[in-house]
Amino acid sequence: MKKILPYILAGVILAAVIILVYTSRGDRKKTLNERLSFRKKDKIPYGTYVAFENLHYIFPAARIVTNKQEPGYWDSLDTDKPGQALIIVSPIFNADEFEIKKLIGFVEQGNDVFVSSAIISDDTKEILGCGISYVDVYDLYPGADLLKDTLQVSLTNPPFQRSFNYTYPGKRLDSHFFKVDSSITTVLGTSRGGDPNFIRLRAGKGNLYVHLAPMVFSNYFLLRNRNIKYYEDVLSVMSPKTKKVAWDEYYLNKRWSSGSGSDDRSGAQDKGWWGTLFKFKGLRWGLWVFLLLLLLYTLLEMRRKQRPIPVIAKPRNDSLDFVKTIGRLYYDKGDHGNLCRKMASYFLEHVRNRYKLPTAVMNEEFIKQLQFKTGVSEEEIRGIVYFIRDMDMAPAITDHQLQFFHKQLESFYSKA
């Protein structure tokens, strides 16, 4: 069971990943994607890919850039130079007092700011001295009915050469002005009921344009009939000699901070929760690293593991310890003769087993053969042999004789 457990774990992980990917895509049916994106990279109906890509044709001499910083802290725009344009397309323009004053200061330097949004912040309306009616703006939360009425917009003549009603059957998201400061404001466009929804306000050397129907910049609207003409006319109010045009995404990202709307939330529902997790870069990398580490751990654990080999101690020669123990036993009893006979018996057995010499007759021939095989001098061997032969004839063995015989044997064992 333990051998197949890693394979079962790997199969479960693989199946889980496949199910997650499948379920994240399973909800995506081939129907109209009605998410209100307004992103320049999105080619869905309510993205602004077409509007952004056509900026090169409307401003042929300008460098097109993207801005993601708040007003006054731009990396792509210079607040002290003229000949620049900032285009803001977002369902909600929630600029605070500091930001709108920075935008007006940028306009006064001889630049243009174009804002297209259905909902304008109170600070902006107060500073510009205008009033906006939101009766045509429906709830932005998921499931809201934005198809209640067809969107229709038109441009005033003059200043435009043609006055034509532009419509499309998509979502309607617009509002209109009911009050403007006529001393600094010029009406450039109207909604279905003839109410102004596109104005120009002069400030210093530049212009601030406020447009209240951001849906006209969606791919769906621009690709419908001749609606691209409306887009071209609206942006033609800015000088074609503009040196730099910045497409703003700061307010597109900020628009929900006040709690209104749910574009990103509806997008999360379209993408599925798996796609939503992968939408955030840090979380996406964290998930990938976790999956890779899990896969690596599984692969490593799949290898066959060998049980630890126990350390086997080297066999000990207990016979010497036994002899020493017995020797101490006899020595303590004082029976030196018996102890010497035991030591002699062990010596003779050692000679027979290791050197293959008979010990029945211990004469000079025996001494020479033992010296030849062991390398121990004949004098030492002769002393041991003589002691063994004379041991039985001695009436008693003294301590000194026992110690001397022991030293002779130890010397022989160490040299042999």
GIRALIN-V857392 format. One line per field, one symbol per residue. phi: phi as a letter, one per 40 degrees, with the letter a starting at -180 (. if undefined). A space follows every 50 residues. Layout:
phi = ???
//
This chain:
phi = .cccdcccccccccccccccccccbcccccbccccccgccccccdbcbcc ccccccccbccbccbbbbbcdgbcccbbcbbcgbbbbbbacbbbcccccc ccccccccchbbbbbbacbbccccccccgbbbcbccccdccdgcccbcac cbbabcbccccbbacbbacccbaaaacbabcccbbbcbabcdcgccbabb bcagcbbbbbbbbcccccccccccfbccccdccccccccccdcabbccbc ccccccccgcgacccccccccgccccccccdccccccccccccccccccc ccccccccccccccdccccccccccccccccccgcccccccccccccccc ccccbfbcbcbbbccccccccccbgccccccccccccccccccccabccc cccccccccccccccc
//
